[in-house]
Amino acid sequence: MLEDFIYNFTHNLFKPLLLFFYMGFLIPILKVPFEYPHVLYKSISIYLLISIGWHGGEELAMLEAVDLQHALGFMIIGFITNTIIGTIAYFFLRYMTKLRQIDAATVAGYYGSDSAGTFVTCVGVLAATNIAFAAYMPVLLAVMEIPGCLVALFLVSRLRNSGQMDAYGNMPGEPEYDPSTRPSINAPTHSEHHMESHDGKTDTETTVPVYAKSVGAAAASDFQQSQPQSVFSKKVLHEVFFNPGLYLLFGGILIGFIGRLQGVKVTEVDDKFFVVLFHGVLSLFLLEMGMTACSRLKDLKNAGPGFIVFALLLPNVFAMIGILVTHGYSMVLGESFDVGTYALFAVLCGAASYIAVPAVQRLAIPEASPTLPLAASLGLTFTYNVTVGIPLYIMLATAVISAMPVN
């Protein structure tokens, strides 16, 4: 088993895909005067989401009725699993770190969601090593992104409804707690700042409040002024279920599904746009992700060692939960899943959001730090998963299948 892990690790560590990630990671360190075009990054993200969705939709249309039932069951299980993972993450963060409760709840939401970038990278690795996986996994990518948003909203709602939170998101016993600000939740003074979005770009025309610093948390400043929305408000629900990433992914799945039912298959092996170009476009995506991940690491300096340990070790726990859940489901069905299916479900459980949940946070949880969750999810967890995590999860999945074969 150890030999298999070492082989998979070293084999994966120096794949061209990961070399592009390293190259991007070194750009801020070496202070290379290179700026990744924002329009190109957006275009690449759109291409990857639609490409994966379209291919998944076509494969979904070719499944037998029994396989579709299995896929539906997997979606329900995936939703429940990530909800549980988000809740577990909150309690670990409360125990391991000195984060404010609102920051711990927000970070937990990131880990109760999933990462399209990690999923795409894992798909690329599996394709390069000829490891098969279930055709409906892209649908799970969309479904399992939602629980984290709901977990964060629920936990923060409980904190607000306690009647003790001040206007800065601080709770009694936390540094700079100011109960006098509670009656006016959007009372902080305003100043003009550049607002940094989740993808590292800036918006220079936004007026934002300056929030208080807290022990174990970066300054929750540079955030758009907004009175927090109710969990079930139209704006919040729209942001959860109709964020751009989910919309493009579901749209691609639906188009591929309908097109295949009509006898049209776009994603053939020799298709130049969706298949041949995929790895090249993915390489450019990982170049940008490397740059962004490295730039986020500086935000961890105030977070404390417990937060760093959480971001590096807990994904392994969550991924192992995913592997065991997958194996349990396969035993209930009495059918074996491909190793790639285990790996992808592990990635969906062990990764953390950096697109969907930040968008929801900006709207519904403006008191929370905008930098700390991204520093953990993108700077540490994403970096760990695409280098060490993916080969480790493949090895663990293989070990579980061998130890407990499905009859």
N, C-alpha and C positions, 0 to 999 in steps of 0.2 A: 504494500500500500504506500509506504514511504517513497519507494522508488518511483511509483506511478505519479505521486504528487510532485516529486522533484522534476520528473520528466515533463509533466504538464505545466508546472510553474515556469521552468526555464524555456520550454517551447513557446509558452504564451507570452512570456516577459519580453521577448525580442521579436515579436511579430511586427510587421510594418505598421499595423494599426496602433499598437502601443508605442512604437517609436515616434510616431507623429504626436502622441500625447506627451511623451517626454520632451520632445522638441519644443512644444508649446509651453510646457511647464518651466523650461529653462529661460524662456524669453524675459520674464520679469526679473529673474535672478541675475542674468547676465546684462540686464538693462539694454537689450537690443531695441533700437528705436523702430519698433514695428507695431502698427495698430491694425487689428483685424477689422475689416469692413463690416459695419453693423448690418448693412443690407444683405451681405453675403451670408452672414450667420443666420439671419432670419430665413433666407431662401433655402439654405441647407436644412434647417430644422423642418420647414414645410415639406421639402422633398422626402426626408427620412420618414416623417410621420405618415404621409400619404402612401409612400412606397410600401412600408410595413403593413399598413392598414389594407391597402389594395390586395397585396399578396395574401394576407390572412383571410380576407373576404372571399377570394377565389377558392382558396383551399377549404374554407368553411362550407361553401356551396356544394362541394363535392363529397361531403361527409354523408354517411348513412344516417338514418333516423336515430339509431342507437348511439352513434358517436355524438350526434348533436345533443342528445340527452346527457351524455357524459360531460360534454362541454358546459352545458347549463349548470350541472351540478358543481363543476369546477369553479364556475364564476361565483356561485353562492358561497362555496367554501373559501375562495380567495378573498371575497369581501369580508367575511367573518374573521378570517385569519389576520388580515391587516388591521381590522378594528381592534382585535385583541393585542396585536403587536404595538399599536399606538398607545394603548392603555398601559401595557407593561413598560414601554419606554418612559412614560411619565413617572412611574414609581421609581424606576432606576435613576432617572435624572434628579428626582427629589432626594434620593439617598446618596448618590455619588457626587453631586455637584452643589454649588452654592448659588445656583441660578434663582432668580425671582420665580415665584410660582407661575406667573403669566408667561415668562420666557420658557420655563420647563414645559408648560402645556403646549406652547407654540412649536417648540422643537419636537415634542412627541408627535404632533400632527405631521411634521415632515417625515418622520420615520414610520408613521402609519400609512403613508402613501408609497408610491414607487417612483422609479427614475426611468424616463424614456431613454436617456443617454446610456445608462448602464445596460438596459434591455437591448438596445440597438447594438452595443458593443458585444454583448454576449451572443446575439444572433450572428454577428460577423465571425466570432471565434468558432462557434459551432459549425457554421458553414465551411469555414476554412479547414476544419478538422474532420469534416464529413460525419458529424454527430447529429442524428435525427431528433426531431422534437415535434410535438403535436401541432397541427395546423392552426388550432384556435387560440394559441397562446397570445397573439396580439390583442385579442378581445379581452383577455385577462389583464393585459397592460392597462387598458382603458378602465375596466371595472375596478381594479385594485388601486387606482389613483384617488378614488373618491373617499374611502374610509378615513384617511388621515385628515382631510379637511373637516369632516364631521366630528372626529375625535377632538381636534383643537378647538373647534367652535363650542362643543359641549363643555369641555373642561373650563374654558375661559368664561362661558356663561355661568357656570357654577360659582366661579370666583366673583364675578360681578354681582350676582344675585345674593351673595353673602352680605352685601351692604358695607363691606369693610375696605374695598379697594379704593385707592385715591385716583386722582385724574391722571397720574403718571403710570398707573398699573402696579404700583407698589402695594403690598399687603402688610398688616401689622407685624412688626419684628424685622422687617426688611429695611436696609439702609435708605435714608431719605424719604421714608414714609411720611406723608403729609395729609392727615385726615381732613384738614381744613379745605382741601381742594375737591373733596368728594361731591359737594353740591353742583359743581360746574365742571363737567367731565372734559370739556374742550377749552379749559381755561388757560393753558400755557400760552405764554407770549409768543408772538410770531416773528420770524426773521427770514430773510431770503437766503436760500441755500440751493446748492445743486442736489437734486434727489437722485440717488443711485438706485437703479432698478435691479431686478434679480439677475439680469444678464450682464451687469456691470456697466451699462450705458447710463448717460445722465440726461436729466430733463431740467433745463435751466430756467423754466418759466413757471415753477410751482412754488407757492407759498406754503411753508411747512412749520410746524411747531418744533421746539427743542425740548426733548424729554430728558428726564433725570438719568444719571448714571446709577448703577447698582453694583454691589459686590458680586463678582463672578459673571458680570454681563457687560458687554460693550455699551457705549452710549446709544440709547435708543433715540437718536436724533435723525435729522434729515428724512422725515417721514411725512407723508401728505396729511394735511389737516383733515380730520374727519371724525364726526361723532360715531362711535362704534355702532354697527348695525345689529339688529336682532338676528339670532341664529336662523330664524325662518322668514327673514325679510326677503323680498323679491330680489334685491341686489345680491345678497349673499348666496341664495340658492342659484341664481343665474351664474354667479362666478364659479360656484362649485361644479355645476353640471354643464355649463356652456363656456368653459374657458377654452382658449384657442387650441391648446394641445389636444384636449379630449374631442373637440369638434372635428379637427382635421383627421384624427385617428379613426373615430367612429364613421366619419364621412367616407374615408378611404375604404373601410371595411364594408360599408353598405354598397358603395359603388362597385367594388370588386365582387361582392356577393350577387348583386342584381345582374351585373354584366356576365358572370359565369353561368347563371341560370339561363341566360339568353344565348349561350353557346360561345361567348367571346372570352378568350383568355389572353390577357395582356402580358402577364408576368411569366412568359416562357423562358427557358434557360438561355436562349440567345437574344432575348429582348435587350436592346442597347440602352434604353433609358432606365427602366426599373431594376434590371438585374446586373448588366455589365458595368454600369456606372456606380452601382451601390457602394462598393468598397472604396472607390476613389473619393466619393462624396463623404463617406464616413470618416475617411482619413482627415479631410479638411475640418470636419466637425470636431474630431478629437484634438486637432491642433488648437482650436479655439478653446475647447474645454480645458486643456492643459494650462493655457494662459490664465483663464478665469480661476481655476482651482488654486493655482499658485498665489494669485493676488488675494484670495480670500484667507489664506493662512495667517496673515498679519492680524486678522480680527480675533484670533484665538488667544492673544497674549494676556487678556484680562479674564479669560474664561476659567482658568485653573486646570490642573492636571486631570481631575476627575472627568471633566467634560471631554478632554482629548481621549482619555481611555474609553469613555462611552462610545465616541464616534468611531473608534478603531476596532473595539472588541465586540460590542453589542451586535453589529451587523452579522457576525458569525453565529451568534445565538439565534437571531431572527431567521437567518438563512437555514439553519439546522431545523428550526421549527417548520419552515416551509418544506424541507425535504421529508421530514417525518409525516407531515400532513399529506403530502403527495403520495407517499408510500401507503399510508393508511387508506387513502381513497382508492388506490389501485387494488388493495387487498379486499376492500368492500366490493368493488366491481368484479374482482376475480380476473382482472386483465393487467398485464404489465405495461407500464409507460416507458417510453424511450428515455435514456439518460439525459438527453437534451431537455426534455420536459421537466425533469427534476431540477436541472440547473437553472432553467429560466424561471421556474416558480420560486426557487431559492433566491434568485436575484430580485424578483418582484417583492419578496418579503424582506430581504436584507438591505435593499437600497433605500435611499431617502429622496424626497422630492426637492426639486429646485426650480420648478416652473409653476405647477398648479397651486400648491399651498402658499407660496409667496404672494401670488395674485390675490388669493382669498385673505391672507393676513393683512395685506395693504388696505383692504376694504373694511374688514370686520374686526381686526385686532391691531389698531394703530399704536397702542401703548407698548406693544412688545418690540424687542430689539430686532431691527431688520437685517442686521449683519451676522449675529451669532448663529442662527439656524443655517444660513448659507455657508458659513465658515465650516461648520461640522458636516453638512450634507454634501457639499461640493468640494471643499478643500481637503477633507479627510476621507469621508466614507466613499465618495465616488472614486477618488484616487486609489483607495485600498481595494475596492471591488474590482476595478478593471485591471488591476495588476496581480494581486494575490488572490482575491476572492473567487473569481470565476474558475480558475483551475482547482482551487480548494473545494468548491461546491461540486464540481464534476467528480472529484475523487471521493468526497463524502457520499454522494449519491450512488456511485458505483459500489462503495462498501456496504451501504444499507441494502441495496438490491441483492448483493451477494450473501449478506448475513441473513436476510429474511426474504427468501424468494417467494414470489406470488404463485400460489398453486393454480 
